[in-house]
Amino acid sequence: MLRGLERLEFHLWLLRAEEPAFNRLLQAAPQILPTVEMERSGVLISGKARNNFMARRAFVRTVLSQYASVSPADWTIGVDSDGKPEVIAPKSNAPLFFSLSRSVGLVACLVGSDRELGLDVETIDQTINVEAIADQYLAPAEARFLTDLPAAHRLKAFLKLWTLKESYLKARGVGLSLPTEGFCFSCDAAEIELAGEPGKWCFRIIEPDPQHVAAIALPRTSSEKEDKWRRNVTIDIKFLAHDAA
């Protein structure tokens, strides 16, 4: 069923590698993906990497088709001048904004209709040496925040900070051209804030399952009041219907 998105309404679509939808998308990929993307998948040596690539690309097109009378094969997706993925065609009076992220075993796609947005998802990997990388990639205040936590809590706290940074960079469309240690989050407050920009962003942390952490970044528009808009943000988690792919 096709469904529009209201202002401040966002959908987070999830695809897990072990779910039937993954195999359905993989089987449909040759009919959905453009020739250039099928050729890109062909150069991947690993069969697993090739399957993940095709299913992921088919997934985002199938998700977008939940919001418009457009076949998944008819979407043209490119990148803007900053390298951020965007819908090239078909264009409409009600644009769709999306952000795609993947990690081991999970692909996620955030969709909205009224503003740029950013999404990042990471796997909770116990082999990450938080202490060794925090000082290099986090702001000093964030690194101190982690150090003050009990050791058992540092990994998840680090991943929350890292996904927040990645989602913010994606929403801005700047990638890693902006050093991650150059901006700071206040994660111990009631509302996650970006230092120096209070009220200008809405950030949300979501744990879709015990193995993953995700973060969402949404900028405030010029028509929204700084102190009220975030309370109206809704984020619904979605999965593809059995017949969607």
C-alpha positions as CSV (number, residue, x, y, z in Angstrom):
1,M,0.0,0.0,0.0
2,L,1.3,3.5,-0.9
3,R,1.5,5.9,2.0
4,G,2.4,9.5,2.2
5,L,4.6,11.0,5.0
6,E,3.5,13.9,7.2
7,R,5.7,16.7,8.4
8,L,8.0,15.4,11.1
9,E,7.1,11.8,10.3
10,F,10.0,9.5,9.4
11,H,10.2,5.8,8.6
12,L,13.1,3.6,9.4
13,W,13.1,0.5,7.2
14,L,15.2,-2.5,8.3
15,L,16.4,-5.5,6.3
16,R,18.2,-8.4,8.0
17,A,20.3,-10.8,6.0
18,E,18.6,-13.8,7.5
19,E,15.1,-12.7,6.7
20,P,13.1,-14.0,3.7
21,A,12.9,-10.5,2.3
22,F,16.6,-10.5,1.7
23,N,16.4,-13.5,-0.6
24,R,13.4,-12.1,-2.4
25,L,15.3,-8.8,-3.1
26,L,18.4,-10.7,-4.2
27,Q,16.3,-12.7,-6.7
28,A,14.6,-9.6,-8.0
29,A,17.7,-7.5,-8.2
30,P,18.5,-8.3,-11.9
31,Q,15.1,-6.9,-12.9
32,I,15.3,-3.9,-10.5
33,L,18.9,-2.6,-10.8
34,P,20.2,-0.7,-13.7
35,T,22.9,-2.2,-15.9
36,V,25.7,-0.1,-14.4
37,E,24.9,-1.4,-10.8
38,M,24.7,-5.0,-11.9
39,E,28.1,-4.5,-13.6
40,R,29.5,-3.1,-10.3
41,S,28.2,-6.1,-8.4
42,G,30.0,-8.4,-10.9
43,V,33.5,-7.1,-10.0
44,L,33.1,-8.1,-6.4
45,I,35.1,-11.2,-5.7
46,S,33.2,-12.4,-2.7
47,G,29.8,-13.9,-3.4
48,K,28.6,-12.7,-0.1
49,A,29.7,-9.1,-0.8
50,R,28.0,-9.3,-4.2
51,N,24.7,-10.6,-2.8
52,N,24.8,-7.9,-0.1
53,F,25.4,-5.2,-2.7
54,M,22.6,-6.3,-5.0
55,A,20.1,-6.8,-2.1
56,R,20.9,-3.4,-0.6
57,R,20.5,-1.5,-3.9
58,A,17.2,-3.4,-4.6
59,F,16.1,-2.7,-1.0
60,V,16.3,1.1,-1.2
61,R,14.4,1.2,-4.5
62,T,11.7,-1.1,-3.2
63,V,11.4,1.1,-0.1
64,L,11.0,4.3,-2.1
65,S,8.2,2.6,-4.1
66,Q,6.2,2.3,-0.9
67,Y,5.6,6.1,-1.2
68,A,5.0,6.6,-4.9
69,S,3.4,4.9,-7.9
70,V,6.8,4.1,-9.3
71,S,8.2,0.6,-10.0
72,P,11.4,-0.2,-8.1
73,A,13.2,-0.5,-11.5
74,D,12.1,3.0,-12.5
75,W,14.0,4.9,-9.8
76,T,17.2,6.7,-10.9
77,I,19.4,7.3,-7.9
78,G,22.6,9.3,-8.1
79,V,24.6,11.7,-5.9
80,D,24.6,15.4,-5.5
81,S,27.6,17.7,-5.7
82,D,28.7,16.7,-2.2
83,G,28.4,13.0,-3.0
84,K,25.2,12.4,-1.0
85,P,22.8,9.9,-2.5
86,E,19.5,11.4,-3.9
87,V,16.6,10.6,-6.1
88,I,17.4,11.9,-9.6
89,A,14.2,10.7,-11.3
90,P,11.3,10.7,-11.3
91,K,11.0,14.1,-9.7
92,S,7.7,15.1,-8.0
93,N,6.1,17.9,-6.1
94,A,6.5,15.8,-2.9
95,P,10.2,14.9,-2.8
96,L,11.5,11.9,-0.9
97,F,14.6,12.2,1.2
98,F,16.4,9.1,2.3
99,S,19.6,7.9,4.0
100,L,21.0,4.4,3.7
101,S,23.3,2.7,6.1
102,R,24.6,-0.9,6.5
103,S,26.5,-2.9,9.0
104,V,27.2,-6.6,9.5
105,G,23.8,-8.4,9.1
106,L,21.7,-5.3,8.8
107,V,20.7,-2.7,6.2
108,A,18.7,0.4,7.2
109,C,17.0,3.1,5.2
110,L,15.5,6.3,6.7
111,V,12.8,8.1,4.7
112,G,11.3,11.5,5.1
113,S,9.5,14.1,3.0
114,D,10.3,17.5,4.4
115,R,14.0,17.9,5.1
116,E,17.5,16.4,4.6
117,L,18.3,13.6,7.0
118,G,21.1,11.3,8.1
119,L,21.3,7.7,9.4
120,D,24.1,5.5,10.6
121,V,24.0,2.0,11.9
122,E,26.9,0.1,13.5
123,T,27.4,-3.4,14.9
124,I,28.2,-3.9,18.5
125,D,31.7,-5.4,18.0
126,Q,33.4,-6.5,21.2
127,T,36.8,-6.4,19.5
128,I,36.7,-2.6,19.2
129,N,39.4,-1.0,21.3
130,V,37.5,2.0,22.5
131,E,40.4,3.5,24.5
132,A,42.8,3.3,21.6
133,I,40.5,5.3,19.2
134,A,38.5,7.6,21.4
135,D,41.2,10.3,21.7
136,Q,41.8,10.2,17.9
137,Y,38.2,10.4,16.6
138,L,36.2,12.0,19.5
139,A,36.1,15.5,20.8
140,P,38.0,15.8,24.1
141,A,34.8,16.2,26.2
142,E,33.4,13.1,24.6
143,A,36.6,11.1,25.3
144,R,36.4,12.2,28.9
145,F,32.8,11.2,29.1
146,L,33.7,7.7,28.0
147,T,36.6,7.5,30.4
148,D,34.3,8.3,33.3
149,L,31.9,5.5,32.5
150,P,32.3,1.9,33.9
151,A,34.4,-0.2,31.5
152,A,31.4,-2.4,30.7
153,H,29.4,0.5,29.3
154,R,32.1,2.2,27.2
155,L,31.7,0.2,24.0
156,K,28.0,1.0,23.5
157,A,28.5,4.6,24.6
158,F,31.2,5.0,22.0
159,L,29.1,3.5,19.3
160,K,26.3,5.8,20.1
161,L,28.6,8.8,19.8
162,W,30.1,7.5,16.6
163,T,26.7,6.8,15.0
164,L,25.6,10.3,16.0
165,K,28.6,11.8,14.3
166,E,28.1,9.8,11.1
167,S,24.4,10.6,10.9
168,Y,25.1,14.3,11.4
169,L,27.8,14.3,8.6
170,K,25.4,12.4,6.3
171,A,22.5,14.9,7.0
172,R,24.9,17.8,6.2
173,G,26.2,16.0,3.1
174,V,29.8,16.6,4.0
175,G,31.0,13.0,4.7
176,L,34.3,12.7,6.6
177,S,35.6,16.0,5.1
178,L,34.6,17.4,8.5
179,P,36.8,15.8,11.2
180,T,34.8,13.9,13.7
181,E,36.8,15.2,16.6
182,G,35.9,18.8,15.6
183,F,32.3,18.7,16.9
184,C,30.9,17.5,20.2
185,F,27.7,15.9,21.5
186,S,26.2,16.2,25.0
187,C,24.9,12.7,25.4
188,D,24.2,12.9,29.1
189,A,21.5,15.5,28.7
190,A,17.7,14.8,28.5
191,E,17.9,15.8,24.8
192,I,21.0,15.0,22.8
193,E,22.5,18.3,21.7
194,L,25.3,19.4,19.4
195,A,27.6,21.8,21.2
196,G,27.1,25.3,19.9
197,E,23.9,24.5,18.1
198,P,21.2,23.9,20.7
199,G,17.7,23.3,19.3
200,K,18.9,23.2,15.7
201,W,19.0,19.4,15.4
202,C,17.0,16.4,16.5
203,F,19.0,13.3,17.2
204,R,17.6,9.9,18.1
205,I,19.4,6.7,19.1
206,I,17.7,3.5,18.2
207,E,18.7,-0.1,19.1
208,P,16.9,-2.2,16.4
209,D,18.2,-5.4,18.0
210,P,20.9,-6.5,20.6
211,Q,23.6,-6.5,17.9
212,H,23.2,-3.0,16.5
213,V,23.1,0.7,17.3
214,A,21.6,3.3,15.0
215,A,21.5,7.1,15.1
216,I,19.3,9.5,13.2
217,A,20.0,13.2,12.6
218,L,17.3,15.7,11.5
219,P,17.9,19.5,11.0
220,R,15.3,22.1,12.2
221,T,13.7,24.0,9.4
222,S,13.5,27.8,9.4
223,S,9.7,27.7,10.1
224,E,10.0,25.6,13.3
225,K,10.3,27.0,16.8
226,E,13.6,26.1,18.4
227,D,12.1,24.8,21.7
228,K,9.1,22.8,20.4
229,W,9.6,21.1,17.1
230,R,11.5,18.0,18.4
231,R,8.7,16.8,20.6
232,N,6.6,16.2,17.5
233,V,9.1,14.1,15.6
234,T,7.9,10.5,15.1
235,I,10.0,7.6,13.9
236,D,8.3,4.4,12.9
237,I,10.2,1.2,12.3
238,K,9.1,-0.7,9.1
239,F,9.7,-4.0,7.4
240,L,8.9,-4.9,3.8
241,A,5.7,-6.8,3.3
242,H,5.9,-10.4,1.9
243,D,4.9,-9.3,-1.5
244,A,6.9,-6.0,-1.7
245,A,10.0,-7.3,-3.5
